[in-house]
Amino acid sequence: MLPLFKSVNTTLFTLFFLCYAYQLYFVLIRWLEPMRIQRPKKNHKYAVLIPARNESKVLSGLLDSIQAQDYPPELLDIYVIADNCTDNTADLAKEFGAQVIHRNNLEKIGKGYALQHAFQAIDQAMGIQHYDGYFVFDADNQLDSQFVSEMNRVFNQGYVAVTSYRNSKNFDTNWLSAGYSLWFLRESFFINGARMLFGSSCAISGTGFLVSSKVIAELGGWPYHLLTEDIQFTVEQVLQGHKIGYAENAVLYDEQPIDFATAWRQRLRWAKGFYQVLHRYGARLFKKAVFTQDFSSYDLLMTVAPAYLLTLGLWVFNLSFLIFALFTENTLYVRAAIQSLVTGLTGAYLNLFFHGAVTTITQWRKIRSTPFRKLLYTFTFPLFLFTYIPISWAALYKNVTWEPIKHVITERVA
């Protein structure tokens, strides 16, 4: 039985490593090759869409940063979607000169429905292609003054959509906000950045992205209403052979959760949403990856695959063997099971620590925190990701619905 136990562990570890080894190659690409920046061909006319549900506390920071853009203001129209608001979000938006689109629907809740409502309103008023593209922001976001110009630079290269560099307003609040922040910094620099250099499609991530009006016109708006509508959009574009670009110098700041209950609810929704995407598109991604050797499809398949659930399964397998060994009082089996568990946990921690460390080192100057906390939260980064394991398990059977995340940070950081 012991050879079989070791064989199963070795096989599963090897399979897992081979599936995700390309992300180590991504790290190497970013270390060795700089991002190339092309001069823009033209300045496009854009609309900014901001779904906001009772966001009067933080909305002014975003609107301020939009008005401070080094981009021709006549080419940038702002729309705030007052989505089931009971506060003064709409009035505040008007004070900044933004146009307000009201929406009242307590049955269809979520950003996807708010965006669809806005696109329908704009289409009826002037036609979707009155604008060349549409920016989508969360109300708590703030933008670097070069944001629109840098996004426009990449959009000029013909991408159907462009995502941005996602930084944090509150990295050093605690280990949770730092964990989120490092994850998004890594996703921006080492994942989307490497995808861009590699020539594959990037992925939009919730906020701070730009979509071509041609795509919106073809789609008839925004027909994406899974719990992770951003990755749903990305997958559909990749399956159609389109590519999403990444603008590394377009810096966006957003607010991260700081209490575990909020972080649990948000990531539970993300985990459930990934399961939804995998269920709906997994087979098509697999077929395209295998039969057309499309790397973007393979990359996205690995992105939505339940890696944390597989990790949990491996640990349960080892724990079960340990319990069996203790029950049978087989010292050799006990020693092998403990060694496997310790090796697995240590290996997982070191792997995640490596990704957190290289992110911290390369993005050191962009992280808004003290040197001590930057180092400290590099060590807690793997613990933050370990909490995804019970979240991934709970998402399997729990009914999850979209819930708004409360934002409170009003300080200007951009």
PAVONU-173879 format. One line per 4 residues: number of its first residue (from 1); for each residue x, y, z of C-alpha. Coordinates in Angstrom, 1 decimal. Layout:
BEGIN
NUM> X:Y:Z ~ ...
// end
This chain:
BEGIN
1> 0.0:0.0:0.0 ~ 2.9:2.4:0.8 ~ 4.2:2.4:-2.8 ~ 0.7:3.1:-4.1
5> 0.4:6.0:-1.6 ~ 3.7:7.5:-2.7 ~ 2.8:6.9:-6.4 ~ -0.5:8.8:-6.1
9> 1.1:11.8:-4.3 ~ 3.9:11.9:-6.9 ~ 1.6:11.7:-9.8 ~ -0.8:14.4:-8.5
13> 2.0:16.7:-7.6 ~ 3.7:16.3:-11.0 ~ 0.4:16.8:-12.9 ~ -0.3:20.0:-10.9
17> 3.2:21.3:-11.5 ~ 3.1:20.6:-15.2 ~ -0.3:22.4:-15.5 ~ 0.9:25.6:-13.9
21> 4.6:25.6:-14.8 ~ 4.0:28.1:-17.5 ~ 3.4:30.7:-14.8 ~ 7.0:30.3:-13.7
25> 7.9:31.0:-17.4 ~ 5.8:34.2:-17.1 ~ 8.0:35.4:-14.2 ~ 11.1:34.8:-16.3
29> 9.6:36.7:-19.2 ~ 8.9:39.8:-17.1 ~ 12.3:39.7:-15.5 ~ 14.1:39.6:-18.9
33> 11.9:41.5:-21.3 ~ 10.7:45.1:-20.9 ~ 7.2:46.1:-22.0 ~ 7.2:47.9:-25.3
37> 5.1:51.1:-25.6 ~ 3.8:52.3:-28.9 ~ 2.9:55.9:-29.7 ~ -0.9:56.4:-30.0
41> -2.3:56.8:-33.5 ~ -5.3:59.0:-32.4 ~ -7.2:60.0:-29.4 ~ -10.5:58.2:-29.3
45> -13.8:59.4:-27.8 ~ -14.8:57.4:-24.8 ~ -17.6:57.1:-22.3 ~ -16.9:56.3:-18.6
49> -19.4:54.0:-17.0 ~ -19.5:53.9:-13.2 ~ -22.1:51.5:-11.6 ~ -22.7:52.9:-8.1
53> -25.0:51.7:-5.4 ~ -25.0:54.1:-2.4 ~ -21.4:55.1:-3.1 ~ -21.5:58.8:-2.1
57> -18.7:58.4:0.4 ~ -16.1:57.4:-2.2 ~ -17.4:58.5:-5.6 ~ -15.9:62.0:-5.5
61> -12.4:60.6:-5.4 ~ -12.9:58.7:-8.7 ~ -14.7:61.7:-10.3 ~ -11.8:64.0:-9.2
65> -9.2:61.7:-10.7 ~ -11.2:61.4:-14.0 ~ -11.4:65.2:-14.3 ~ -7.6:65.4:-13.6
69> -6.8:63.2:-16.6 ~ -4.2:64.5:-19.1 ~ -6.7:63.6:-21.9 ~ -8.9:66.0:-23.9
73> -12.0:66.4:-21.7 ~ -14.2:66.8:-24.8 ~ -13.4:63.2:-25.6 ~ -14.4:61.8:-22.2
77> -18.1:61.7:-21.1 ~ -18.9:60.4:-17.6 ~ -22.0:58.3:-16.8 ~ -22.8:57.3:-13.2
81> -25.3:54.5:-13.0 ~ -27.3:55.2:-9.8 ~ -28.2:51.5:-9.2 ~ -30.9:51.1:-6.6
85> -29.5:54.1:-4.7 ~ -31.1:55.4:-1.5 ~ -28.4:58.0:-0.7 ~ -27.2:61.1:-2.6
89> -25.0:59.3:-5.1 ~ -26.9:60.8:-8.1 ~ -26.8:64.4:-6.8 ~ -23.1:64.1:-6.1
93> -22.5:62.8:-9.6 ~ -24.4:65.8:-11.1 ~ -22.3:68.2:-9.0 ~ -19.2:66.9:-10.9
97> -20.9:67.3:-14.2 ~ -21.5:63.6:-14.8 ~ -24.6:62.3:-16.5 ~ -26.8:60.1:-14.3
101> -28.5:56.9:-15.5 ~ -31.0:55.8:-12.8 ~ -31.8:52.1:-12.4 ~ -34.3:50.6:-10.0
105> -34.6:46.9:-10.1 ~ -34.3:44.8:-6.9 ~ -34.7:41.5:-8.7 ~ -31.8:41.6:-11.2
109> -28.9:42.7:-9.0 ~ -25.3:43.1:-9.9 ~ -22.9:45.1:-12.0 ~ -23.6:43.2:-15.2
113> -27.3:44.2:-15.1 ~ -26.3:47.8:-14.3 ~ -24.0:47.9:-17.3 ~ -26.6:46.4:-19.6
117> -29.1:49.0:-18.5 ~ -26.6:51.8:-19.2 ~ -25.7:50.5:-22.7 ~ -29.4:50.3:-23.6
121> -29.9:53.9:-22.4 ~ -26.9:55.2:-24.4 ~ -27.9:53.2:-27.5 ~ -31.4:54.7:-27.4
125> -30.1:58.2:-26.9 ~ -27.3:58.4:-29.4 ~ -26.3:54.9:-30.5 ~ -23.6:52.6:-29.0
129> -21.0:53.6:-31.6 ~ -21.3:57.3:-30.7 ~ -18.2:56.4:-28.6 ~ -15.2:54.4:-29.7
133> -15.0:52.6:-26.4 ~ -16.3:52.3:-22.9 ~ -14.4:52.5:-19.6 ~ -15.8:50.6:-16.6
137> -14.9:51.5:-13.1 ~ -16.1:50.8:-9.6 ~ -17.0:53.8:-7.5 ~ -14.2:53.3:-5.1
141> -11.5:53.5:-7.8 ~ -9.0:56.3:-8.3 ~ -6.9:56.8:-11.4 ~ -3.4:58.0:-12.1
145> -3.5:61.2:-14.3 ~ -2.0:59.2:-17.2 ~ -4.6:56.4:-17.0 ~ -6.8:57.2:-20.0
149> -3.9:58.2:-22.2 ~ -2.1:55.0:-21.5 ~ -5.2:52.9:-22.1 ~ -5.8:54.8:-25.3
153> -2.2:53.9:-26.4 ~ -2.9:50.2:-26.1 ~ -6.5:50.4:-27.5 ~ -5.0:51.9:-30.7
157> -3.3:48.6:-31.3 ~ -6.6:47.0:-32.2 ~ -7.6:45.1:-29.0 ~ -11.3:44.4:-28.4
161> -10.7:45.3:-24.7 ~ -7.8:46.6:-22.5 ~ -7.2:46.0:-18.9 ~ -5.0:48.1:-16.5
165> -2.5:47.9:-13.7 ~ -4.4:47.4:-10.5 ~ -2.8:48.9:-7.4 ~ -4.3:49.3:-3.9
169> -5.5:52.3:-1.8 ~ -5.0:50.4:1.4 ~ -2.2:47.8:1.1 ~ -1.0:48.2:4.6
173> -4.2:48.1:6.6 ~ -3.8:44.5:7.5 ~ -2.8:41.1:6.1 ~ -6.1:40.7:4.3
177> -5.8:44.0:2.3 ~ -2.2:43.2:1.6 ~ -3.0:39.7:0.4 ~ -5.6:41.1:-2.0
181> -3.2:43.8:-3.1 ~ -0.3:41.5:-3.8 ~ -2.6:39.1:-5.7 ~ -3.8:41.9:-8.0
185> -0.2:43.3:-8.5 ~ 1.0:39.9:-9.4 ~ -1.9:39.4:-11.8 ~ -1.2:42.7:-13.4
189> 2.6:42.6:-13.7 ~ 3.4:38.9:-14.0 ~ 0.3:37.4:-15.5 ~ -1.3:40.0:-17.8
193> 2.1:41.6:-18.5 ~ 3.6:38.3:-19.5 ~ 0.5:37.5:-21.6 ~ 1.0:40.7:-23.4
197> 4.7:40.0:-24.1 ~ 3.9:36.4:-25.1 ~ 1.2:37.5:-27.6 ~ -1.7:35.8:-25.9
201> -4.9:37.3:-24.5 ~ -5.0:39.1:-21.2 ~ -8.0:39.0:-18.9 ~ -10.1:41.8:-17.4
205> -10.5:41.7:-13.7 ~ -13.6:43.3:-12.4 ~ -12.8:47.0:-12.8 ~ -10.6:49.4:-14.6
209> -11.1:48.1:-18.1 ~ -11.9:49.4:-21.6 ~ -14.2:47.7:-24.1 ~ -14.5:48.6:-27.8
213> -17.9:49.9:-28.8 ~ -17.9:47.6:-31.8 ~ -17.9:44.6:-29.4 ~ -20.7:46.1:-27.3
217> -22.7:46.7:-30.5 ~ -22.2:43.1:-31.6 ~ -23.1:41.8:-28.2 ~ -26.2:44.0:-27.9
221> -24.9:45.5:-24.7 ~ -23.4:43.5:-21.8 ~ -25.1:40.1:-21.6 ~ -22.9:38.8:-18.9
225> -24.6:38.0:-15.6 ~ -22.6:35.2:-14.0 ~ -21.1:35.9:-10.6 ~ -17.8:36.7:-12.3
229> -19.1:38.4:-15.4 ~ -15.6:39.8:-16.1 ~ -14.0:36.4:-16.6 ~ -17.1:35.3:-18.5
233> -16.6:38.2:-21.0 ~ -12.9:37.3:-21.3 ~ -13.6:33.6:-22.0 ~ -16.1:34.4:-24.7
237> -13.8:36.8:-26.4 ~ -10.9:34.3:-26.4 ~ -13.2:31.5:-27.7 ~ -14.1:33.8:-30.6
241> -10.4:34.4:-31.3 ~ -10.1:37.9:-30.0 ~ -7.4:39.3:-27.7 ~ -7.6:41.6:-24.7
245> -4.6:43.9:-24.2 ~ -2.9:45.2:-21.0 ~ -1.8:48.8:-20.3 ~ 0.9:48.6:-17.7
249> 1.3:52.3:-17.2 ~ -2.4:52.8:-16.7 ~ -2.5:52.7:-12.9 ~ -5.8:52.2:-11.0
253> -6.2:52.2:-7.2 ~ -9.0:50.4:-5.5 ~ -10.1:49.6:-2.0 ~ -9.6:46.1:-0.5
257> -11.6:44.4:2.2 ~ -10.1:44.6:5.7 ~ -12.4:42.2:7.7 ~ -12.5:38.5:7.2
261> -16.3:38.3:6.9 ~ -16.4:40.7:4.0 ~ -13.4:39.0:2.3 ~ -15.0:35.6:2.8
265> -18.3:36.7:1.1 ~ -16.5:38.4:-1.8 ~ -14.2:35.5:-2.6 ~ -17.0:33.0:-2.1
269> -18.8:34.8:-4.9 ~ -15.6:34.7:-7.0 ~ -15.1:31.0:-6.4 ~ -18.7:30.2:-7.3
273> -18.5:32.4:-10.3 ~ -15.4:30.5:-11.5 ~ -17.3:27.3:-11.1 ~ -20.1:28.7:-13.2
277> -17.7:29.8:-15.9 ~ -15.9:26.4:-15.9 ~ -19.2:24.6:-16.1 ~ -20.4:26.7:-19.1
281> -17.2:27.1:-21.0 ~ -14.7:24.5:-19.7 ~ -15.3:21.9:-22.4 ~ -15.0:24.5:-25.2
285> -11.8:25.9:-23.7 ~ -10.3:22.4:-23.5 ~ -11.2:21.6:-27.1 ~ -9.8:24.8:-28.4
289> -6.6:24.4:-26.3 ~ -6.1:20.8:-27.5 ~ -7.2:20.8:-31.1 ~ -6.0:24.3:-32.1
293> -3.1:24.6:-29.7 ~ -4.5:27.9:-28.5 ~ -2.5:29.0:-25.5 ~ -5.0:31.6:-24.4
297> -7.7:29.0:-24.1 ~ -5.4:26.8:-22.1 ~ -4.3:29.7:-19.9 ~ -7.9:30.6:-19.1
301> -8.8:27.0:-18.5 ~ -6.1:26.9:-15.8 ~ -7.4:30.2:-14.5 ~ -10.9:28.9:-13.8
305> -9.9:25.4:-12.9 ~ -10.5:24.6:-9.2 ~ -6.8:24.5:-8.2 ~ -7.5:25.1:-4.5
309> -10.1:22.4:-4.5 ~ -7.6:19.9:-6.0 ~ -5.1:21.0:-3.3 ~ -7.8:20.3:-0.7
313> -8.4:16.9:-2.2 ~ -4.7:16.0:-2.0 ~ -4.5:17.0:1.6 ~ -7.6:15.0:2.5
317> -6.1:12.0:0.8 ~ -3.0:12.3:2.9 ~ -4.9:12.9:6.1 ~ -7.1:9.9:5.4
321> -4.0:7.8:5.0 ~ -2.6:9.2:8.3 ~ -5.8:8.3:10.1 ~ -5.7:4.8:8.6
325> -2.0:4.5:9.6 ~ -2.8:5.6:13.2 ~ -5.7:3.2:13.4 ~ -3.6:0.2:12.2
329> -0.7:1.4:14.4 ~ 1.6:1.1:11.4 ~ 4.6:3.3:12.3 ~ 6.1:3.2:8.8
333> 2.7:4.4:7.3 ~ 2.4:7.1:10.0 ~ 5.9:8.4:9.3 ~ 5.2:8.4:5.5
337> 1.9:10.2:5.9 ~ 3.3:12.9:8.2 ~ 6.3:13.4:6.0 ~ 4.0:13.8:2.9
341> 1.7:16.3:4.7 ~ 4.7:18.4:6.0 ~ 6.4:18.3:2.6 ~ 3.1:19.3:0.8
345> 2.3:22.2:3.2 ~ 5.9:23.5:3.1 ~ 6.1:23.2:-0.6 ~ 2.8:25.0:-1.1
349> 3.8:27.8:1.3 ~ 7.2:28.3:-0.4 ~ 5.7:28.3:-3.8 ~ 3.2:31.0:-2.9
353> 5.8:32.9:-0.9 ~ 8.0:32.9:-4.0 ~ 5.3:34.6:-6.1 ~ 4.5:37.0:-3.3
357> 8.2:37.8:-2.9 ~ 9.0:38.5:-6.6 ~ 5.9:40.7:-6.8 ~ 7.0:42.7:-3.7
361> 10.5:43.0:-5.0 ~ 9.6:44.1:-8.6 ~ 6.7:46.4:-7.5 ~ 8.5:47.7:-4.4
365> 8.2:51.4:-5.3 ~ 4.6:51.1:-6.4 ~ 3.4:49.6:-3.1 ~ 2.1:52.2:-0.7
369> 3.4:51.0:2.6 ~ 6.4:51.0:4.9 ~ 9.4:48.7:4.2 ~ 8.7:46.7:7.3
373> 5.0:46.0:6.3 ~ 6.0:45.2:2.7 ~ 8.3:42.5:4.1 ~ 5.9:41.3:6.8
377> 2.9:40.9:4.4 ~ 5.1:38.9:1.9 ~ 5.2:36.2:4.6 ~ 1.5:36.3:5.2
381> 0.6:36.3:1.5 ~ 0.6:32.4:1.4 ~ -1.7:32.3:4.4 ~ -4.2:34.7:2.7
385> -4.2:32.3:-0.3 ~ -4.6:29.2:1.9 ~ -7.9:30.7:3.1 ~ -9.2:30.1:-0.5
389> -9.2:26.4:0.3 ~ -12.2:26.3:2.6 ~ -13.8:29.1:0.4 ~ -13.5:26.9:-2.7
393> -15.1:24.0:-0.8 ~ -18.0:26.1:0.6 ~ -18.7:27.5:-2.9 ~ -19.4:24.0:-4.2
397> -22.7:23.6:-2.3 ~ -23.6:27.1:-1.0 ~ -26.1:29.3:-2.8 ~ -24.2:32.5:-3.6
401> -25.7:35.8:-4.7 ~ -24.2:39.1:-5.5 ~ -23.8:41.5:-2.6 ~ -22.4:45.0:-2.6
405> -19.1:45.6:-0.8 ~ -19.1:48.7:1.4 ~ -16.4:51.2:0.6 ~ -15.2:53.9:3.1
409> -11.8:55.2:2.1 ~ -12.1:58.8:0.9 ~ -8.4:59.7:0.9 ~ -6.9:60.8:-2.4
413> -4.1:58.5:-3.4 ~ -3.8:59.1:-7.1
// end
